Amino acid sequence: MDEAQARVWLTTAVEEARTGLSEGGIPVGAALFGPGGTLLGRGRNRRVQDGDPTMHAETAAFRAAGRQRSYRGTTMVTTLSPCWYCCGLVRQFGISRVVIGEATTFRGGHDWLARHGVEIVLLDDAECVELMRGFVMERPDLWSEDIGD
C-alpha cells in the first residue's frame, strides 16, 4: 500500500481518537475503508463513554460500516496496534490490511496478523505516539484497565 494514502486515511482515525479523548475516553480511533478507498465506517474507543468493555475503536468502526457481503480487500486503519480482541475481529471477517499509526506505546497482535496473511502497514506516526503517551501518563489507571493489566 502507498504510504501517502495510508497517512491520509490515518487522519480519519486520529480525528476519532481526539474526539474520544475530549469525551473523557481512551484516545484510540479507527476507520474501515473499502477495496476502492471508500470510507465504510469510523469509530473510537468508547469503553468509558458507553460502559461497554467491548467497544474498542476497531469494533466501533466495524459496526459503523454495517453488514458487508465480504471484507476482502478492506483496510482497517487504527491509531494504535490492535489488541488481541481486535486482531480476532480482523481475522474472523477476513479484513485484508491493517494500517497502524503506532506500536510504540502498545504492541498488540499485529505480528500474528501478518503471519496469517494480513498486510500490515506500520507508520510510526509521531502524532499518534504523542497522543497515547500523554494519555498513559495522565491516566495510567484507565490505560491499564483498557489493556487488561
Sequence and secondary structure as in RCSB ss.txt:
>XXXX:A:sequence
MDEAQARVWLTTAVEEARTGLSEGGIPVGAALFGPGGTLLGRGRNRRVQDGDPTMHAETAAFRAAGRQRSYRGTT
MVTTLSPCWYCCGLVRQFGISRVVIGEATTFRGGHDWLARHGVEIVLLDDAECVELMRGFVMERPDLWSEDIGD
>XXXX:A:secstr
  HHHHHHHHHHHHHHHHHHHHTTS   EEEEE TTS EEEEEE  HHHHT TT  HHHHHHHHH   S  TT E
EEESS   HHHHHHHHHHT  EEEES  SS   SHHHHHHTT EEEE   HHHHHHHHHHHHH HHHHHHHTT 
